Amino acid sequence: MLSSTINLILLIIFGYLLGSIPFGYLICKAKEIDIRRIGSGATGCTNVSRALGIKFGLLVGILDVVKAIIPAYLAIEFLFLDWQIILVAITPILGHIFPVWLRFKGGKGVGSTLGVLLVLIGWKGFLVLILIQILVLVFIRVMSFASMTMASFIPLVMYAFTHSLSFYLFGIALVVLIWWTHRENLQRIRKGVEPKFKFKKLIRKTS
């Protein structure tokens, strides 16, 4: 029991600190750009794409996914109860959104959420969510709307692939969290002023 509690505490701390590494901020800083002063000010892949192009945006997205995979995987390996796994799994997401290194102002949490889900529900469920996001983005061309739409399917997909009520409730919590981080985007969508995702423009930045 004591060993399990120690593992839980250590993994929570590790997950938060790893999740709080602001890869988007660091990569842009290396290019002498303060990503916090561009677009939404978020440090995630979408805003980095606006600043540096889709190549660097994808790099940041991959890194944000990976930094969430590691704590979630360790939680599966060393913890046995669903609620303990969930407590650890959410830490890299919270770390990304509220990084201690950037005065608790980071990204929207979509990439890190997908990283956690890849571990908890497997690649098939992960692929379902990615396809939903891509399809909405292609037709609507608003990344924030695509992310929120994808997030809305998380509880259903989680339950379909895990049959766990705990993970289903965790999925609902993730929906609330992602919609909350996109609250300013939601206001802009309602006003019709949310920027469109311009594929050609982003690709030209990398050429």
C-alpha positions, 0 to 999 in steps of 0.5 A, a space after each residue: 500500500 505504501 509503495 503504491 502511494 509513493 509511486 502515485 505521488 512520484 508519478 503525479 509530480 513527474 507527470 506535471 513537470 514533464 507536461 509543463 515543458 513548453 516545447 512550443 515556447 522553447 522552439 519559438 524562442 530559439 527562432 527569436 520569437 515570443 509565441 506568447 505575443 502571437 495569435 492566441 498567445 498559446 504555446 501549442 502546435 496551432 499557434 506555433 504553426 501561425 508563427 513558424 509554419 506547419 513543419 514546426 507546428 507538427 514538431 511541437 504537436 508530436 512533442 506535446 503528445 509524447 510528453 503526455 504518453 510517458 506519464 500515462 504509460 508509467 501509470 498503466 505499468 505501476 498503478 492498478 486502480 483506475 482512479 490512480 491511473 486517471 490522477 496521473 494521466 491528467 497531470 501532463 495535460 494540466 502541466 501543459 495548460 498551466 506550466 509552472 515555468 511560464 507563470 501557469 499560462 501554456 497551451 490548450 491541452 489538445 495534443 497532450 490529451 491525445 497523447 494520454 488517450 493513445 495510451 488509455 484507449 489504444 491506437 484505434 480509438 486514437 485514430 478515430 478521434 484524429 479522423 474526426 478532428 481532421 474531417 471537421 478541420 477540412 470542411 470548417 477550416 477552424 482548428 479550435 472548432 475541430 478540436 472542441 468537436 473532437 473533444 466532445 467525442 472523447 467520453 463515447 470513444 473512451 467507453 467504447 474502447 475501455 468499457 470503464 465507467 471511470 474512464 468515461 467520467 474522465 472523458 467528460 472531465 477532459 471535454 469540460 477542460 478542453 472547452 474551457 481552454 477554448 472559451 476565448 476561441 468559442 467567443 470568436 466563433 460566435 462573433 464570426 471572427 475566429 481565424 480560418 486555418 489556411 493550409 497553403 499559407 502555412 505550407 509556404 512558410 516552411 518552403 
